[in-house]
């Protein structure tokens, strides 16, 4: 079976345009649903964060039982240091969202290097919701934005408006990805929507967590069959 690296935000707040520190972290469903599906399918999961800090779930994302489920994941209490990661050691890399990635992974050079190496090697690179903020600083070997010309989805500007933070956000994710040349395909707010463009797999929102994970599991199975 395969080993999937979850790169998780280490941020606990998101600095809004007016300087307000908005409490955040990773979105619980976007970590737990893929973790459960991957491990149930027999795959191993490792975690890494900037600086190896223990990540926290966005308080607004926690549902009944989530805190207990998170506490049961031993590796999440001692994540790997992102700067020390050798991307070639993993069969795929996955980025959950929450507003946290808008604060740290959107500008993290170590994360960008992991993504660039993973994509260049043809291994699955997966991101959901605000996790796609980690794609913003990534460039190809020819110095083009990684997302340029790629068909993806992400948390939409409309969903940010409905959530009440669009007017105070330092940047909007969908708009930023479009500015870099991405072909951002969006569905209705809060509807399940996953896009597969080769080995780049993206999900629009928390509702897309499970379908995005299933697309990753399918990609890993295809990779294993090809190596057999």
C-alpha positions as CSV (number, residue, x, y, z in Angstrom):
1,X,0.0,0.0,0.0
2,X,0.9,3.7,-0.3
3,X,2.0,6.4,2.2
4,X,0.3,9.7,1.9
5,X,1.8,12.9,3.4
6,X,-0.8,15.3,4.9
7,X,0.7,18.8,4.9
8,X,-1.3,20.7,7.5
9,X,-1.4,24.4,8.4
10,X,0.3,25.4,11.6
11,X,-1.5,28.7,11.8
12,X,-3.9,29.4,14.6
13,X,-5.1,32.8,13.3
14,X,-5.6,34.4,10.0
15,X,-4.6,38.1,9.8
16,X,-7.5,39.9,8.0
17,X,-7.0,43.1,6.0
18,X,-7.9,45.3,8.9
19,X,-5.3,43.6,11.1
20,X,-7.8,41.5,13.1
21,X,-6.6,38.1,14.1
22,X,-9.3,35.7,13.1
23,X,-9.1,32.3,15.0
24,X,-8.6,29.4,12.6
25,X,-6.6,26.3,11.9
26,X,-7.3,23.3,9.7
27,X,-10.9,22.3,8.9
28,X,-11.7,19.2,10.8
29,X,-13.8,17.4,8.2
30,X,-11.1,18.0,5.5
31,X,-8.6,16.2,7.6
32,X,-10.7,13.5,9.3
33,X,-12.7,12.3,6.3
34,X,-9.7,11.7,4.0
35,X,-7.7,10.2,6.9
36,X,-10.4,7.7,7.7
37,X,-11.0,6.7,4.0
38,X,-7.3,6.4,3.3
39,X,-6.5,4.3,6.4
40,X,-9.6,2.2,5.9
41,X,-8.3,1.4,2.4
42,X,-5.0,0.3,3.9
43,X,-2.8,3.3,3.2
44,X,-0.5,4.9,5.7
45,X,-0.7,8.6,6.5
46,X,2.0,10.9,7.8
47,X,1.7,14.5,8.9
48,X,3.9,17.5,8.5
49,X,3.5,21.2,9.5
50,X,5.7,24.3,9.2
51,X,8.2,24.0,12.0
52,X,6.6,20.8,13.2
53,X,4.1,22.6,15.3
54,X,1.1,20.7,16.6
55,X,-1.8,21.8,14.4
56,X,-5.2,22.8,15.7
57,X,-8.6,22.5,14.2
58,X,-10.6,25.6,13.4
59,X,-13.1,25.8,16.4
60,X,-15.9,26.5,14.0
61,X,-15.3,23.2,12.2
62,X,-15.7,20.8,15.1
63,X,-18.7,18.6,15.1
64,X,-19.8,16.0,17.7
65,X,-17.0,13.4,18.0
66,X,-14.4,15.3,16.0
67,X,-12.3,16.3,19.0
68,X,-12.1,12.7,20.1
69,X,-11.3,11.5,16.6
70,X,-8.5,14.0,16.3
71,X,-7.1,13.1,19.7
72,X,-7.0,9.4,18.6
73,X,-4.5,10.2,15.7
74,X,-1.2,9.8,17.5
75,X,0.9,11.1,14.6
76,X,-1.0,14.4,14.6
77,X,0.4,15.2,18.0
78,X,4.0,15.0,16.8
79,X,4.0,16.1,13.1
80,X,7.1,16.0,11.0
81,X,8.9,19.3,10.3
82,X,7.9,20.4,6.8
83,X,11.4,21.8,6.0
84,X,12.9,18.3,6.5
85,X,10.5,16.5,4.2
86,X,11.8,14.4,1.3
87,X,8.8,14.4,-1.0
88,X,10.2,11.4,-2.9
89,X,9.5,9.3,0.2
90,X,5.7,9.7,-0.3
91,X,3.3,8.3,-2.9
92,X,1.0,11.3,-2.7
93,X,0.7,14.6,-0.9
94,X,-2.6,16.0,0.5
95,X,-3.5,19.5,1.7
96,X,-6.6,20.0,3.9
97,X,-8.0,23.5,4.2
98,X,-9.4,25.8,6.8
99,X,-8.4,29.4,6.7
100,X,-5.0,28.5,8.2
101,X,-3.3,27.8,4.8
102,X,-4.2,31.3,3.7
103,X,-1.9,32.5,6.6
104,X,1.1,30.2,6.3
105,X,1.1,27.7,3.4
106,X,0.3,30.4,0.9
107,X,3.8,31.8,1.3
108,X,5.7,28.8,2.5
109,X,8.8,27.9,0.4
110,X,9.2,24.5,2.0
111,X,5.7,23.6,1.1
112,X,6.1,24.9,-2.4
113,X,9.2,22.7,-2.9
114,X,7.3,19.6,-1.8
115,X,4.4,20.4,-4.2
116,X,6.7,21.2,-7.1
117,X,8.7,17.9,-6.7
118,X,5.5,15.8,-6.2
119,X,3.9,17.2,-9.4
120,X,7.1,17.0,-11.4
121,X,7.5,13.3,-10.4
122,X,3.9,12.5,-11.6
123,X,2.7,11.6,-8.1
124,X,-0.8,12.7,-6.9
125,X,-1.0,16.2,-5.4
126,X,-4.3,16.7,-3.7
127,X,-5.8,19.8,-2.1
128,X,-9.3,20.7,-0.7
129,X,-10.9,24.1,-0.1
130,X,-8.5,26.7,1.3
131,X,-5.7,24.0,1.1
132,X,-5.3,25.2,-2.5
133,X,-3.7,28.4,-1.1
134,X,-0.5,26.2,-0.9
135,X,-0.4,26.2,-4.7
136,X,-0.1,30.0,-5.0
137,X,3.7,30.2,-4.5
138,X,4.5,27.1,-6.6
139,X,6.3,27.5,-9.9
140,X,7.4,25.0,-12.6
141,X,10.9,24.3,-13.9
142,X,10.2,27.1,-16.4
143,X,9.2,29.6,-13.7
144,X,5.5,29.5,-14.7
145,X,2.9,29.3,-12.0
146,X,2.1,25.7,-11.4
147,X,-1.6,26.3,-11.7
148,X,-1.4,28.1,-15.0
149,X,-3.5,26.3,-17.5
150,X,-4.5,23.6,-15.0
151,X,-8.1,22.7,-14.5
152,X,-8.9,22.9,-10.7
153,X,-11.5,23.9,-8.2
154,X,-11.1,25.7,-4.8
155,X,-13.1,27.4,-2.1
156,X,-15.0,30.1,-4.1
157,X,-15.2,33.8,-3.7
158,X,-19.0,33.4,-3.4
159,X,-18.5,30.9,-0.6
160,X,-16.2,33.3,1.1
161,X,-18.8,36.0,0.8
162,X,-21.5,33.8,2.2
163,X,-19.2,32.9,5.1
164,X,-18.9,36.6,5.9
165,X,-15.1,37.2,5.5
166,X,-14.7,38.2,1.8
167,X,-14.8,41.9,2.5
168,X,-12.1,41.6,5.2
169,X,-9.9,39.0,3.5
170,X,-6.4,40.1,2.5
171,X,-7.0,38.1,-0.7
172,X,-9.6,35.8,-2.2
173,X,-8.4,32.3,-3.2
174,X,-10.5,31.7,-6.3
175,X,-9.6,35.1,-7.7
176,X,-5.9,34.7,-6.9
177,X,-5.8,31.3,-8.6
178,X,-7.4,32.8,-11.7
179,X,-4.9,35.6,-11.8
180,X,-2.2,33.0,-12.0
181,X,-3.8,31.5,-15.1
182,X,-5.7,28.6,-13.5
183,X,-8.9,27.3,-15.1
184,X,-11.0,27.3,-11.9
185,X,-14.2,25.3,-12.3
186,X,-16.7,26.0,-9.6
187,X,-20.1,24.5,-8.6
188,X,-22.9,25.9,-6.5
189,X,-21.8,27.0,-3.0
190,X,-21.4,24.2,-0.5
191,X,-22.1,21.5,-3.1
192,X,-19.8,18.5,-3.5
193,X,-17.3,19.2,-6.3
194,X,-14.1,17.4,-7.2
195,X,-11.9,18.1,-10.2
196,X,-9.2,15.7,-11.5
197,X,-6.6,17.1,-13.9
198,X,-4.0,14.3,-14.4
199,X,-2.4,13.8,-11.0
200,X,-3.7,17.1,-9.7
201,X,-6.8,16.5,-7.6
202,X,-8.8,19.3,-6.0
203,X,-12.0,19.7,-4.0
204,X,-14.0,22.9,-3.7
205,X,-15.1,22.9,0.0
206,X,-15.6,20.7,3.1
207,X,-18.5,18.9,1.4
208,X,-15.9,17.7,-1.2
209,X,-13.5,16.1,1.3
210,X,-14.7,12.5,0.9
211,X,-15.1,12.6,-2.9
212,X,-11.6,14.1,-3.2
213,X,-10.2,11.4,-1.0
214,X,-11.9,8.7,-3.1
215,X,-10.3,10.2,-6.2
216,X,-6.9,10.0,-4.5
217,X,-7.5,6.4,-3.5
218,X,-8.4,5.6,-7.2
219,X,-5.2,7.3,-8.4
220,X,-3.1,5.4,-5.9
221,X,-4.7,2.1,-7.0
222,X,-3.9,3.0,-10.6
223,X,-0.3,3.7,-9.6
224,X,0.1,0.4,-7.8
225,X,-1.4,-1.5,-10.8
226,X,1.1,0.3,-13.1
227,X,4.0,-0.7,-10.9
228,X,2.9,-4.4,-10.6
